[in-house]
Amino acid sequence: MSKQTFEGAMKQLEEIVRELEAGDLPLEKALQRFEEGMKLSKYCAQKLDETEKKVTLLLRDHQGSVSEKPFLEEETLSDNDTV
């Protein structure tokens, strides 16, 4: 799964959820798809965790401390930007 993208994994995971929710799969196939979904879920969680750590590093100030605050889209736009 090393060449997998986060977006690709999410699409696969969504498809697996749809298949499982439909309830039309035989038990063995449902179990196989569930296992695949768990692997994809773990991969996505790891990618999100890595991304959060990278963002935290980028937010560090020159003293090495990190101030965490909620992301507000309005704060990132200047007066000349449009949404």
C-alpha positions as CSV (number, residue, x, y, z in Angstrom):
1,M,0.0,0.0,0.0
2,S,3.1,2.2,-0.1
3,K,2.1,3.8,-3.5
4,Q,-1.5,4.3,-2.4
5,T,-2.7,7.8,-2.1
6,F,-4.9,9.0,0.8
7,E,-7.7,9.9,-1.6
8,G,-7.5,6.6,-3.4
9,A,-7.6,4.7,-0.1
10,M,-10.7,6.7,1.0
11,K,-12.5,6.0,-2.3
12,Q,-11.8,2.3,-1.8
13,L,-12.9,2.4,1.8
14,E,-16.1,4.1,0.8
15,E,-16.8,1.4,-1.8
16,I,-16.2,-1.3,0.8
17,V,-18.6,0.4,3.2
18,R,-21.3,0.5,0.5
19,E,-20.8,-3.1,-0.3
20,L,-21.0,-4.2,3.3
21,E,-24.0,-2.0,4.1
22,A,-25.8,-3.5,1.1
23,G,-25.6,-6.9,2.8
24,D,-25.5,-8.8,-0.5
25,L,-22.0,-10.3,0.0
26,P,-21.5,-14.0,1.1
27,L,-20.1,-14.2,4.6
28,E,-16.5,-15.1,3.4
29,K,-16.4,-12.3,0.9
30,A,-17.9,-9.8,3.5
31,L,-15.1,-10.8,5.9
32,Q,-12.5,-10.4,3.3
33,R,-13.8,-6.9,2.4
34,F,-14.0,-6.0,6.1
35,E,-10.3,-6.9,6.5
36,E,-9.4,-4.8,3.5
37,G,-11.4,-2.0,4.9
38,M,-9.6,-2.2,8.2
39,K,-6.2,-2.1,6.5
40,L,-7.4,1.0,4.5
41,S,-8.7,2.6,7.6
42,K,-5.4,2.1,9.4
43,Y,-3.5,3.5,6.4
44,C,-5.7,6.6,6.3
45,A,-5.4,7.2,10.0
46,Q,-1.6,7.0,9.7
47,K,-1.6,9.4,6.8
48,L,-3.7,11.9,8.8
49,D,-1.5,11.5,11.8
50,E,1.6,12.1,9.7
51,T,0.0,15.2,8.1
52,E,-1.0,16.6,11.5
53,K,2.6,16.2,12.7
54,K,3.9,18.0,9.7
55,V,1.5,20.9,10.2
56,T,2.4,21.1,13.8
57,L,6.1,21.3,12.9
58,L,5.3,24.1,10.4
59,L,3.5,26.0,13.1
60,R,6.4,26.0,15.5
61,D,7.7,29.4,16.2
62,H,11.4,30.4,16.5
63,Q,11.4,29.5,20.2
64,G,10.4,25.9,19.5
65,S,6.9,26.2,21.1
66,V,3.8,25.3,19.3
67,S,0.5,27.1,19.7
68,E,-2.4,25.0,18.6
69,K,-5.6,26.8,17.5
70,P,-8.6,25.7,15.4
71,F,-8.2,26.3,11.7
72,L,-10.6,29.0,10.5
73,E,-10.7,29.6,6.7
74,E,-11.5,33.2,7.2
75,E,-8.2,33.8,9.0
76,T,-6.2,32.6,6.0
77,L,-7.8,34.9,3.5
78,S,-6.7,38.4,2.9
79,D,-9.0,41.2,2.1
80,N,-8.2,40.8,-1.6
81,D,-8.9,37.0,-1.7
82,T,-12.2,35.6,-2.8
83,V,-13.7,32.3,-1.8
